[in-house]
Amino acid sequence: MPPETGVIPGAFNVDPTTMLESYRMLADLDPHTVCVGHGTSVVGDAGAAMRTALG
């Protein structure tokens, strides 16, 4: 995953398949801001950053 996006899907998950499905669903909502339990929040076109991180 590109580190420049600030988004690292899968870093703290035990079920990668379900995590990626959920991650894609969230990215499809095209959020402006995503606040996470681990790591830095993504502010400003977070949906695009998430899609970039997915590749």
MONORWO-V298995 format. One line per field, one symbol per residue. ss: DSSP state (h for helix, s for strand, l for the rest). phi: phi as a letter, one per 30 degrees, with the letter a starting at -180 (. if undefined). A space follows every 50 residues. Layout:
# MONORWO-V298995
ss = ???
phi = ???
This chain:
# MONORWO-V298995
ss = llhhhllllllllllhhhhhhhhhhhhhllllsslllllllssllhhhhh hhhhl
phi = .ddddicbdjdbbcbedddddddddddddhddbbcbdbjcdccjhdeddd ddddi
